[in-house]
Every structure is written in structure tokens, then in C-alpha cells.
């Protein structure tokens, strides 16, 4: 057989194989329902809070002002009420504890992330180290296993409150640390009580850094009194709808976003 004939035969075989090859399977899309809520932990009715969360259909829950005291471990209580394992599906980031100027309290306060998805990694990032007042602040984060090799990274925080120049500067410094921690990474959900309005410089800087303020489009309603200060920011995640729920269980109202990943 001449060389040209052999090449023709090989080309024909390659074309046949290409035509019959099984196409690569596309990675499945995962539907996410993210609920963020400052539950005012000292007085929180965890059973009622869990009922609101179940009603929202959330499979990722981030909460602020949640407590783990000897008399009441609210993280475990909430996980139990939602039917999620405290070890595989919950992370508590201690750090929002009373400062030295406050009355000492047993246990710890902070932020928590709970999910129906298994947690692969956990981290708690301190944002302040006040030797005196006020309350220190932190950020809790997890990497969740969505299945099929897909993951999502979720963080939540609670920045310092206050309207004085000192309070604003303190809060902006905390927000700078949050943004610096993530750099240009994507595939992220960042939630929390930021104690800042959408018109504040702090909020505008998140948007300028490439974070999508999902509430601006899908849930532009007050979350505390007549102010919107609770946020669900994203990077590299598609949001399809959202709402601010009208619960009165806390002084804050929960924010819910539906997403795909």
C-alpha cells in the first residue's frame, strides 16, 4: 500500500472515531439558597429561627450574634433543628466576644455557617485585636462540597457598629482586612452584618473591588429598621432571585438569595 493510501485510511479511521466518541459530560449545575441573618443571639428563639430557615428552603445559612454558652449551645441547637450534623455541616467562628470593658460572660459569641453540604475546610480570621473596648470582630469561612468535584467558598462577618468618626474608621479598617484577605479570588459568597449603608464608602469599595451586591438588584429593602446593612456579596456565582423576609424574631430581618454554581 502506498504511503498516500495509508494516510487516507488513517484519516478515515480518525474521522469515524471522532464521530462515535462519547461527548464529555458537562459539570452539573447546583442550586444554592443562601440565607443570612443576624439573629440577636442573646434572646434568639432558635426553634423559631430554624422554622424560618426551613421555610426559605436555604441550604447554606450564615448567622451573626450566635452564642455557644454552657447553658445553651445555639450552634448545636440550630444544627439539630435543621437536621444537619454539627461536625460535618456546621462551623462556628468565635471572636465577637465582649471586650475587657464589658461584663464577662461564659462561653463564646461569633458567626456561624451551617449547610446541608459537607464542609471540607474551616477557618476563622480575626479582624481586630482590641486590648480594651470595643467588642472584637472576626470572619468565619468554609469550603463546601457541592458534589461532582464542585465546591463553593462561603464567609460571613459582623463589622463594628457606630456612626462616630472613630466607629466608621474602625469599621472601614475591618472591611479593608476582609477585602485584602480575598484579593482577586472568585467562586465566593461573602455575607454578614456590615453595619454600613449601600451609599457608604465601605459598601462602594466592595463593589469597586468586584463584589456583586446581590441585594442591590434582588432585595433592595431595609434589613434593620429602615436601613439595609446586611449583605450577600458574590464573586463568580450567578444569583437568580432574592428577598428580605419579614420576620420579627430579631431586630434584623433575614436576607435570602437563590444562586447557581
C-alpha positions as CSV (number, residue, x, y, z in Angstrom):
1,X,0.0,0.0,0.0
2,X,1.4,3.4,-1.0
3,X,2.0,6.0,1.7
4,X,-0.8,8.2,0.5
5,X,-3.2,5.4,0.7
6,X,-2.2,4.6,4.2
7,X,-2.7,8.2,5.2
8,X,-6.1,8.2,3.7
9,X,-7.1,5.1,5.6
10,X,-5.8,6.6,8.9
11,X,-7.7,9.8,8.3
12,X,-10.9,7.9,7.7
13,X,-10.5,5.9,10.9
14,X,-9.8,9.0,12.9
15,X,-13.0,10.6,11.5
16,X,-15.0,7.6,12.4
17,X,-13.7,7.6,16.0
18,X,-14.4,11.3,16.3
19,X,-18.0,10.8,15.1
20,X,-18.7,8.0,17.5
21,X,-16.8,9.4,20.6
22,X,-18.9,10.0,23.7
23,X,-19.1,13.7,24.4
24,X,-17.6,15.0,27.7
25,X,-20.2,15.3,30.4
26,X,-20.7,18.9,31.5
27,X,-20.4,19.6,35.2
28,X,-23.9,19.6,36.8
29,X,-25.3,22.9,38.0
30,X,-26.0,23.1,41.7
31,X,-28.9,25.2,43.0
32,X,-28.0,27.2,46.1
33,X,-30.3,29.0,48.5
34,X,-28.3,31.3,50.8
35,X,-29.8,32.8,53.9
36,X,-28.0,35.4,56.0
37,X,-29.3,36.6,59.4
38,X,-28.2,38.5,62.5
39,X,-30.3,36.5,65.0
40,X,-29.6,38.7,68.1
41,X,-28.4,35.6,69.9
42,X,-28.9,36.6,73.5
43,X,-32.6,36.5,73.0
44,X,-32.9,34.2,70.0
45,X,-35.7,31.6,69.8
46,X,-33.6,29.1,68.0
47,X,-36.5,26.8,67.2
48,X,-38.5,29.6,65.6
49,X,-35.4,30.8,63.8
50,X,-34.9,27.3,62.4
51,X,-38.6,27.2,61.2
52,X,-38.0,30.4,59.2
53,X,-34.8,28.9,57.7
54,X,-36.6,25.7,56.7
55,X,-39.4,27.7,55.1
56,X,-36.9,29.6,53.0
57,X,-35.5,26.4,51.5
58,X,-32.0,27.5,52.4
59,X,-29.2,25.0,52.0
60,X,-26.5,27.5,53.1
61,X,-27.1,29.5,56.3
62,X,-24.9,32.2,57.7
63,X,-25.7,33.8,61.1
64,X,-24.2,36.5,63.3
65,X,-24.6,37.1,67.0
66,X,-24.8,33.4,67.7
67,X,-23.7,32.1,71.1
68,X,-22.1,28.9,72.5
69,X,-22.7,29.1,76.2
70,X,-22.5,26.2,78.8
71,X,-26.2,26.7,79.3
72,X,-27.2,27.0,75.6
73,X,-25.1,26.0,72.6
74,X,-27.1,27.8,69.9
75,X,-25.0,26.4,67.0
76,X,-25.7,22.9,68.0
77,X,-29.4,23.7,68.7
78,X,-29.8,25.2,65.2
79,X,-28.0,22.4,63.5
80,X,-30.2,19.9,65.3
81,X,-33.4,21.8,64.4
82,X,-32.3,21.9,60.7
83,X,-31.3,18.2,60.8
84,X,-27.7,18.9,59.9
85,X,-24.7,17.3,61.6
86,X,-22.8,19.6,64.0
87,X,-19.5,18.1,62.9
88,X,-19.9,17.7,59.1
89,X,-22.3,20.6,58.4
90,X,-21.5,23.5,60.8
91,X,-18.7,25.9,61.6
92,X,-18.6,28.4,64.4
93,X,-16.1,31.2,64.3
94,X,-15.6,32.6,67.8
95,X,-14.3,36.1,68.0
96,X,-17.1,38.6,68.6
97,X,-16.8,38.3,72.3
98,X,-17.2,41.1,74.8
99,X,-14.1,43.2,75.3
100,X,-12.3,43.8,78.6
101,X,-14.5,46.7,79.3
102,X,-17.7,44.6,79.3
103,X,-19.1,42.3,81.9
104,X,-17.5,38.8,81.4
105,X,-19.8,36.2,80.0
106,X,-19.4,32.4,79.9
107,X,-18.9,30.7,76.6
108,X,-18.3,32.5,73.3
109,X,-20.1,34.6,70.7
110,X,-19.4,34.9,67.0
111,X,-20.5,33.9,63.5
112,X,-21.6,30.6,62.2
113,X,-22.1,28.9,58.8
114,X,-24.4,25.8,58.5
115,X,-25.2,23.9,55.4
116,X,-26.7,20.8,54.0
117,X,-23.5,20.4,52.1
118,X,-20.5,18.8,53.7
119,X,-17.8,21.2,54.9
120,X,-14.3,20.4,53.5
121,X,-12.4,23.3,55.1
122,X,-12.9,25.7,58.0
123,X,-11.2,28.9,59.0
124,X,-11.7,31.8,61.4
125,X,-10.0,35.1,60.6
126,X,-9.6,37.7,63.4
127,X,-10.3,41.2,62.2
128,X,-9.4,43.1,65.3
129,X,-7.3,42.7,68.5
130,X,-8.6,45.4,70.8
131,X,-6.9,45.4,74.2
132,X,-9.8,47.5,75.6
133,X,-13.2,48.4,74.3
134,X,-15.0,47.6,72.0
135,X,-16.0,44.1,71.1
136,X,-13.5,42.3,68.9
137,X,-14.6,41.2,65.4
138,X,-13.8,38.1,63.2
139,X,-14.8,36.4,60.0
140,X,-15.8,32.7,59.6
141,X,-15.3,30.8,56.4
142,X,-15.8,27.3,54.9
143,X,-15.3,25.4,51.7
144,X,-18.4,23.4,50.8
145,X,-18.5,20.1,48.8
146,X,-21.3,20.6,46.2
147,X,-20.6,17.1,44.7
148,X,-19.2,16.1,41.3
149,X,-15.9,17.9,42.1
150,X,-17.6,21.3,42.6
151,X,-17.0,23.4,45.6
152,X,-18.1,26.9,46.9
153,X,-16.4,29.1,49.5
154,X,-18.6,30.9,51.9
155,X,-17.6,33.5,54.5
156,X,-19.6,35.6,57.0
157,X,-18.7,38.5,59.3
158,X,-20.1,41.2,61.6
159,X,-18.3,44.5,61.4
160,X,-18.3,47.0,64.3
161,X,-21.3,49.3,64.6
162,X,-21.5,53.1,65.3
163,X,-21.8,56.4,63.5
164,X,-19.0,58.4,65.1
165,X,-15.8,59.1,63.0
166,X,-13.9,56.7,65.2
167,X,-16.5,53.9,64.7
168,X,-16.6,54.5,60.9
169,X,-12.8,54.4,60.7
170,X,-12.7,51.2,62.8
171,X,-15.3,49.5,60.6
172,X,-13.6,50.5,57.4
173,X,-10.3,49.1,58.6
174,X,-12.1,45.8,59.3
175,X,-13.6,45.9,55.8
176,X,-10.1,46.5,54.3
177,X,-8.8,43.4,56.0
178,X,-11.7,41.4,54.6
179,X,-11.1,42.6,51.0
180,X,-7.3,42.1,51.4
181,X,-7.8,38.5,52.6
182,X,-9.6,37.5,49.4
183,X,-7.6,39.5,46.9
184,X,-8.9,38.7,43.4
185,X,-10.2,35.2,44.2
186,X,-13.5,34.1,42.7
187,X,-16.1,31.5,43.4
188,X,-17.0,33.2,46.7
189,X,-20.0,34.1,48.8
190,X,-19.5,36.8,51.5
191,X,-22.3,37.6,53.8
192,X,-22.9,39.5,57.1
193,X,-24.0,42.4,59.1
194,X,-21.7,45.1,57.7
195,X,-23.3,48.0,59.7
196,X,-23.0,50.2,56.6
197,X,-25.5,51.6,54.1
198,X,-25.1,50.9,50.3
199,X,-24.3,54.6,49.9
200,X,-21.4,54.4,52.4
201,X,-17.8,54.4,51.2
202,X,-17.3,50.9,52.7
203,X,-20.1,49.4,50.6
204,X,-18.9,51.2,47.4
205,X,-15.4,49.8,47.9
206,X,-16.7,46.2,47.9
207,X,-18.4,46.8,44.6
208,X,-15.4,48.6,43.2
209,X,-13.3,45.5,44.2
210,X,-15.5,43.3,42.0
211,X,-18.0,42.1,44.6
212,X,-21.6,41.9,43.4
213,X,-24.1,43.3,46.0
214,X,-26.9,40.9,45.3
215,X,-29.3,42.9,47.5
216,X,-29.0,46.0,45.3
217,X,-30.7,44.1,42.5
218,X,-32.8,41.4,44.1
219,X,-33.6,42.6,47.7
220,X,-33.2,46.3,47.9
221,X,-35.2,46.7,51.2
222,X,-34.3,47.5,54.8
223,X,-32.8,44.8,56.9
224,X,-32.7,46.7,60.2
225,X,-35.3,49.4,60.8
226,X,-35.3,51.5,57.7
227,X,-31.7,50.7,56.7
228,X,-30.2,48.0,54.5
229,X,-27.0,47.0,56.3
230,X,-27.0,43.2,55.9
231,X,-25.4,41.9,52.7
232,X,-24.8,38.9,50.5
233,X,-21.9,39.6,48.2
234,X,-20.7,37.2,45.5
235,X,-17.9,36.7,43.1
236,X,-18.1,34.2,40.3
237,X,-21.6,32.9,41.4
238,X,-24.8,33.6,39.5
239,X,-27.7,35.0,41.5
240,X,-31.2,34.5,40.1
241,X,-33.6,36.0,42.7
242,X,-33.8,37.1,46.3
243,X,-35.8,38.7,49.1
244,X,-35.7,40.2,52.5
245,X,-38.0,38.2,54.7
246,X,-40.4,39.9,57.1
247,X,-39.6,38.0,60.3
248,X,-39.7,39.8,63.7
249,X,-37.7,37.2,65.6
250,X,-34.6,39.5,65.6
251,X,-34.1,43.2,65.2
252,X,-32.6,42.3,61.8
253,X,-34.5,40.7,59.0
254,X,-33.1,37.7,57.1
255,X,-31.8,38.0,53.5
256,X,-32.3,35.1,51.1
257,X,-30.7,34.7,47.7
258,X,-31.1,31.9,45.1
259,X,-28.0,31.1,43.1
260,X,-26.4,28.6,40.8
261,X,-22.9,27.3,40.8
